[in-house]
Amino acid sequence: MTKKVVAFGEVLLRFSTQGYLKFSQAEAFNADYGGSELNVLTTIAHFGMQTEMVTRLPENDIAQTAIMEMRKHNVSISYIARGGDRLGLYFLEKGASVRGSKIIYDRAHSSFANIEKGMIDWKEVFKDATWFHWSGITPGVSQGAADACMEAIEVATELGLTISTDFNYRANLWNYGKTPGEIMEKMVSKCHVILAGDYASEQYFNIVPQGTSEKELQKSLSEKLKIRFPNCQKIVITHRKNISAMHNVWSAVLYDGKELIESTSYDITDIVDRIGAGDSFMGALIYGLNHFEDEKALNFAVAASCLKHTIYGDANLVSKEDVVNLMDGDTSGRVKR
């Protein structure tokens, strides 16, 4: 059976200030399409796997342009529900040096926010799929999105799919009357692969790692998450050291319940765009876990997401060969002729 990855989440239109302008200076914005789960699938599709994006979009030209963008990247859109009035938006002010970036959401009452359980035929969606991915952003959008996501998780579990999640805590969401922990506990309990972080783990589940070194903290968090969610087979934690808005150190670890595997660390200078880097990591990790053993899968994901920092926009547009070249030590940036 050909391996196919399905993801469920909101597709957003991103408006970015040009260059490093602040919102107050901007007279025009760049327009791009993205969203966490879509970014994951775009990464996977560029590596050659089959993908399927499930979302809800309005019937208008802006949504149709989003569909065209997904098709351009070989992301299938066969099961997109239509309805509602608007696409969700977000605005990005890109930081520089010691000034961090800012994001403003405008996604209330979007078509996706108004999705409801029963709008998607999940058994039909999953009939030829092997993997289902969702992130903590989706249930944070609305009660309806949370219900539809839980419905998908339950059907994916029934059909024997591998289920992954990225915690992706967003403080600007979760404003519909439920705490994140109320919603996330039962959803994460059915997942096999978790991409976590210490901040999100505390916000969702009051899990706080213990230790003095970074490795001790990562191992502690992994062990606590494994105890809390015994169904999970692999727990992955990324680590970003922020030297400035344009200079980060990037690495990750993978815990399989016994061993903590550490990745290569990359010193990333002159960052072009870090939005979507975590999503590109998740997409490359899913690809890696479907094709490599754990250590290589982890290093593949770190290298792929390292490259994403050099690319404008939400999506990681690199090939498998680009990633392998970086893993093999090619950091020269020389022109390929």
C-alpha positions as CSV (number, residue, x, y, z in Angstrom):
1,M,0.0,0.0,0.0
2,T,1.3,3.4,-1.0
3,K,1.9,5.5,2.2
4,K,-0.4,8.5,2.3
5,V,-0.5,11.3,5.0
6,V,-3.8,13.1,5.8
7,A,-3.8,16.3,7.9
8,F,-6.7,18.4,9.3
9,G,-6.5,22.1,10.1
10,E,-7.1,25.7,9.0
11,V,-5.7,27.2,5.8
12,L,-4.8,30.8,6.4
13,L,-3.9,33.8,4.2
14,R,-0.7,35.4,5.6
15,F,-0.1,39.2,5.2
16,S,3.6,40.0,5.8
17,T,5.2,43.5,6.1
18,Q,7.8,44.0,3.4
19,G,11.4,43.6,4.5
20,Y,11.7,44.3,8.2
21,L,9.1,47.1,8.4
22,K,6.9,47.4,11.5
23,F,3.1,47.3,11.1
24,S,3.0,51.1,11.6
25,Q,5.4,51.6,8.7
26,A,3.7,49.2,6.2
27,E,1.9,50.6,3.1
28,A,1.7,47.2,1.4
29,F,1.8,43.6,2.5
30,N,3.0,40.4,0.8
31,A,0.2,37.8,0.6
32,D,0.9,34.0,1.0
33,Y,-1.0,31.0,2.0
34,G,-0.2,28.6,4.9
35,G,-1.3,27.1,8.1
36,S,0.4,24.6,10.4
37,E,-1.0,21.3,9.0
38,L,-0.8,22.5,5.4
39,N,2.8,23.4,5.9
40,V,3.5,19.9,7.2
41,L,1.9,18.4,4.1
42,T,3.7,20.7,1.7
43,T,7.0,19.5,3.2
44,I,6.0,15.9,2.8
45,A,4.7,16.4,-0.7
46,H,8.0,17.9,-1.8
47,F,9.7,14.8,-0.6
48,G,7.4,12.6,-2.8
49,M,4.8,11.2,-0.5
50,Q,1.0,11.3,-1.2
51,T,-0.8,13.9,1.0
52,E,-4.4,15.0,1.6
53,M,-5.4,18.3,3.2
54,V,-8.8,18.3,4.9
55,T,-10.2,21.7,5.9
56,R,-13.2,24.0,5.3
57,L,-13.1,26.9,2.9
58,P,-15.6,29.5,1.7
59,E,-16.9,29.7,-1.9
60,N,-15.0,32.7,-3.1
61,D,-12.0,33.7,-5.2
62,I,-9.6,34.0,-2.2
63,A,-10.3,30.4,-1.2
64,Q,-10.0,29.2,-4.8
65,T,-6.6,30.8,-4.9
66,A,-5.6,28.9,-1.8
67,I,-6.8,25.7,-3.5
68,M,-4.6,26.5,-6.5
69,E,-1.6,27.0,-4.2
70,M,-2.1,23.6,-2.6
71,R,-2.4,22.0,-6.0
72,K,0.8,23.7,-7.1
73,H,2.6,21.8,-4.3
74,N,1.0,18.4,-5.1
75,V,-1.2,18.5,-1.9
76,S,-4.5,16.8,-2.7
77,I,-7.7,18.6,-1.8
78,S,-10.3,16.0,-2.6
79,Y,-12.1,16.2,0.7
80,I,-12.3,20.0,1.5
81,A,-15.7,21.0,2.8
82,R,-17.1,24.3,1.4
83,G,-19.2,26.9,3.3
84,G,-19.0,29.9,5.5
85,D,-18.0,33.4,4.6
86,R,-14.3,34.0,5.0
87,L,-10.8,32.6,5.1
88,G,-8.8,33.1,8.3
89,L,-6.0,35.6,8.1
90,Y,-2.9,36.4,10.0
91,F,-0.5,39.4,9.9
92,L,3.3,39.0,10.3
93,E,5.8,41.7,11.3
94,K,9.2,40.2,10.8
95,G,11.7,41.1,13.5
96,A,15.4,41.9,13.1
97,S,18.4,41.7,15.4
98,V,17.1,42.1,19.0
99,R,13.5,42.9,17.9
100,G,11.3,39.9,17.7
101,S,8.6,39.1,15.2
102,K,4.9,39.7,15.9
103,I,1.8,37.9,14.7
104,I,-1.8,39.2,14.8
105,Y,-4.6,36.7,14.1
106,D,-7.9,37.6,12.3
107,R,-9.5,34.2,12.1
108,A,-12.7,34.5,14.3
109,H,-15.8,33.3,12.5
110,S,-13.8,31.9,9.6
111,S,-15.2,29.1,7.6
112,F,-13.0,26.6,9.4
113,A,-13.9,28.1,12.9
114,N,-17.5,27.3,12.1
115,I,-16.9,23.6,11.1
116,E,-18.9,21.0,12.9
117,K,-18.7,17.3,13.6
118,G,-20.3,15.3,10.8
119,M,-19.2,17.7,8.0
120,I,-16.4,15.4,7.0
121,D,-16.8,11.7,6.0
122,W,-13.6,10.5,7.8
123,K,-14.0,6.9,6.8
124,E,-14.0,7.9,3.2
125,V,-11.0,10.3,3.8
126,F,-8.9,7.6,5.5
127,K,-9.8,4.7,3.2
128,D,-6.4,4.8,1.5
129,A,-4.4,6.6,4.2
130,T,-1.7,5.3,6.6
131,W,-1.0,8.4,8.7
132,F,-3.1,11.2,10.3
133,H,-1.6,14.4,11.6
134,W,-3.2,17.3,13.6
135,S,-1.8,20.1,15.8
136,G,-2.9,21.8,18.9
137,I,-3.8,24.9,16.9
138,T,-6.8,23.1,15.4
139,P,-8.8,22.4,18.6
140,G,-7.8,25.8,19.8
141,V,-9.8,27.5,17.0
142,S,-13.3,26.6,18.2
143,Q,-15.4,24.0,19.8
144,G,-16.6,22.8,16.4
145,A,-13.0,22.4,15.2
146,A,-12.1,20.5,18.3
147,D,-15.1,18.2,17.9
148,A,-14.3,17.5,14.2
149,C,-10.7,16.8,15.1
150,M,-11.6,14.4,17.8
151,E,-14.0,12.7,15.4
152,A,-11.1,12.3,13.0
153,I,-8.8,10.9,15.7
154,E,-11.4,8.3,16.7
155,V,-12.0,7.1,13.1
156,A,-8.2,7.0,12.5
157,T,-7.8,5.0,15.6
158,E,-10.5,2.6,14.6
159,L,-8.9,2.1,11.1
160,G,-5.4,1.6,12.5
161,L,-3.7,4.7,11.2
162,T,-0.6,6.1,12.8
163,I,-1.5,9.4,14.5
164,S,0.8,12.3,15.2
165,T,0.4,15.7,16.8
166,D,2.5,18.9,17.3
167,F,1.4,20.5,20.6
168,N,1.7,24.0,19.0
169,Y,0.2,26.0,21.9
170,R,-1.1,29.4,20.8
171,A,-2.1,31.7,23.6
172,N,-4.1,33.9,21.3
173,L,-6.5,31.0,20.7
174,W,-8.5,29.0,23.2
175,N,-11.0,31.7,23.9
176,Y,-14.2,29.8,23.4
177,G,-14.7,28.8,27.1
178,K,-12.7,25.6,27.4
179,T,-9.3,25.2,28.8
180,P,-6.6,23.6,26.6
181,G,-6.2,20.7,29.1
182,E,-9.9,19.8,28.9
183,I,-9.8,19.3,25.2
184,M,-6.2,18.1,24.6
185,E,-5.9,15.2,27.1
186,K,-8.2,12.8,25.3
187,M,-6.9,13.7,21.9
188,V,-3.2,13.3,22.7
189,S,-3.9,10.1,24.5
190,K,-4.6,8.4,21.2
191,C,-1.4,9.7,19.4
192,H,1.6,7.6,18.5
193,V,4.1,10.4,17.7
194,I,4.2,13.6,19.7
195,L,6.2,16.8,18.9
196,A,6.3,18.6,22.2
197,G,7.9,21.5,24.1
198,D,8.3,22.4,27.7
199,Y,6.1,25.6,27.5
200,A,3.2,23.9,25.6
201,S,3.4,20.8,27.9
202,E,3.0,23.1,31.0
203,Q,0.2,25.1,29.4
204,Y,-1.8,22.0,28.3
205,F,-1.0,19.5,31.1
206,N,0.9,21.2,33.9
207,I,3.9,19.0,33.1
208,V,7.1,20.7,34.2
209,P,10.5,19.0,33.5
210,Q,13.2,18.8,36.1
211,G,16.9,19.1,35.6
212,T,19.8,21.6,35.3
213,S,21.2,20.8,31.8
214,E,19.2,21.0,28.6
215,K,19.6,17.2,28.1
216,E,18.3,16.5,31.6
217,L,15.3,18.7,31.0
218,Q,14.5,17.1,27.6
219,K,14.8,13.6,29.1
220,S,12.6,14.5,32.1
221,L,9.9,16.0,29.9
222,S,10.0,13.0,27.6
223,E,9.6,10.6,30.5
224,K,6.8,12.6,32.1
225,L,4.9,12.7,28.7
226,K,5.4,9.0,28.2
227,I,4.0,8.2,31.6
228,R,1.0,10.6,30.9
229,F,0.4,9.2,27.4
230,P,1.6,5.5,27.4
231,N,0.1,5.0,23.9
232,C,2.7,7.3,22.5
233,Q,5.7,5.5,20.8
234,K,7.9,8.4,20.0
235,I,8.2,11.8,21.8
236,V,10.2,14.5,20.0
237,I,11.4,17.8,21.4
238,T,12.9,20.6,19.3
239,H,15.3,23.1,20.9
240,R,15.8,26.6,19.7
241,K,18.4,28.9,21.2
242,N,17.5,32.4,20.3
243,I,20.7,34.5,19.9
244,S,18.8,37.1,18.0
245,A,15.8,37.3,15.6
246,M,18.2,36.4,12.8
247,H,20.5,34.0,14.5
248,N,19.3,30.8,16.2
249,V,20.8,27.4,17.2
250,W,18.5,24.5,16.2
251,S,18.5,20.9,17.3
252,A,16.1,18.2,18.6
253,V,15.9,14.9,20.5
254,L,13.7,11.8,20.1
255,Y,12.6,9.5,23.0
256,D,11.4,6.0,22.2
257,G,10.5,5.0,25.7
258,K,14.0,3.8,26.4
259,E,16.7,5.9,24.7
260,L,17.1,9.6,24.2
261,I,18.5,10.2,20.7
262,E,20.2,13.6,20.1
263,S,20.3,15.2,16.7
264,T,23.0,17.3,15.0
265,S,22.9,21.0,16.0
266,Y,22.8,23.7,13.4
267,D,24.0,27.3,13.9
268,I,21.6,29.3,11.7
269,T,22.6,32.8,10.9
270,D,21.0,35.4,8.7
271,I,17.5,33.9,9.0
272,V,15.2,34.7,6.1
273,D,11.9,33.5,7.6
274,R,11.5,31.2,10.7
275,I,7.7,31.0,10.4
276,G,6.8,27.4,9.5
277,A,10.1,26.0,10.7
278,G,8.5,23.7,13.3
279,D,5.9,22.6,10.7
280,S,8.7,21.7,8.2
281,F,10.4,19.7,11.0
282,M,7.2,17.8,11.7
283,G,6.7,17.1,8.0
284,A,10.2,15.9,7.5
285,L,10.0,13.8,10.7
286,I,6.8,12.1,9.3
287,Y,8.6,11.4,6.1
288,G,11.7,10.2,7.9
289,L,9.8,7.8,10.2
290,N,8.2,6.3,7.1
291,H,11.5,5.7,5.4
292,F,14.4,5.6,7.9
293,E,15.4,4.4,11.3
294,D,14.8,6.8,14.2
295,E,18.2,8.5,14.4
296,K,18.3,9.2,10.7
297,A,14.7,10.4,10.7
298,L,15.5,12.8,13.5
299,N,18.5,14.2,11.7
300,F,16.6,14.5,8.4
301,A,13.9,16.5,10.2
302,V,16.4,18.9,11.8
303,A,18.3,19.4,8.6
304,A,15.1,20.0,6.6
305,S,13.8,22.6,9.1
306,C,17.2,24.2,9.2
307,L,16.9,24.8,5.5
308,K,13.4,26.2,6.0
309,H,14.9,29.2,7.9
310,T,16.5,30.3,4.6
311,I,13.2,30.3,2.6
312,Y,10.5,33.1,2.6
313,G,6.9,32.0,3.3
314,D,5.2,29.4,5.4
315,A,6.2,26.4,3.2
316,N,9.5,24.6,3.0
317,L,10.3,24.2,-0.7
318,V,13.3,22.0,-0.5
319,S,13.8,18.5,-2.0
320,K,15.0,15.4,-0.3
321,E,18.3,15.8,-2.1
322,D,18.7,19.3,-0.6
323,V,18.2,17.9,2.9
324,V,20.6,14.9,2.3
325,N,23.3,17.3,1.0
326,L,23.1,19.3,4.2
327,M,23.1,16.2,6.4
328,D,26.3,15.2,4.5
329,G,28.0,18.5,5.5
330,D,27.4,20.8,2.5
331,T,26.9,24.1,4.2
332,S,28.9,26.1,1.7
333,G,26.0,27.8,0.0
334,R,27.8,27.6,-3.3
335,V,26.1,27.9,-6.6
336,K,25.0,24.6,-8.2
337,R,25.5,24.7,-12.0
